[in-house]
Amino acid sequence: MHTVTVTVGSAVGLHARPAGIIAEAAEELGSEVLIALPGEEGVDAASALMIMTLGAGNGA
């Protein structure tokens, strides 16, 4: 499985608008895409709601 590590740079964390953009991009890929915080279980990146449940703040 291919992995990419990124850091949330927004001062307010990963909120609805960027979560929606990520979800749209993940859905267009047609493959399973998971997003997770280190040490936690991944969630479906094609769902903005699931991305927001991560609670990823600035620097995560």
N, C-alpha and C positions, 0 to 999 in steps of 0.2 A: 504494500500500500504506500502510495506517495504521501508525504507529509510536508507541510509548510508551517513555520512558526512565525507569527506576527504579534505585534504589540499594539494595544489600543492606545491611540494617541490623543483622543478627544478628552478634554477636561471633564466632561460629563459622562464619560464611559460610552458603552455600546448601547445606544438608545434606539427607538423605533425607526427613525429614518435610515440610518446605516444598516440596521438589521434587515429592513425591507430590501435594500439594494443588494445585500449579500444573498438573501433568500432568492431573489429574482435570478441572479447570476448562477446560483447553485442549481436551480430548477432547470435552467436552459442547458446545463451540461448533460442532462440525461443519465447521470451516474449518481451513485450514492455519495454524498458529501457530508462529513461530520465535522462539527466544530466543538472544541472543548477547552476548558481551562486546564492547566497542568495538574495531573493527578486525579482528574475527574472524568466521568464517563461522557462520551460525545453525544451531541444532540443533532437532529436532522437540520442541516444548514439550509434546506429549502423551505423552512418554516420560520418566519420572522418571530413568531410568538415563542418558539422553542429557543431561538437564539437569545431573546431577551430574558428567558428564565435563567440563563447562565449568570446574570448579574455581573458581567465583565466591566469593571471600572477602569479608570485611567491607569495605564501601566500594566494591565493584565495581559 
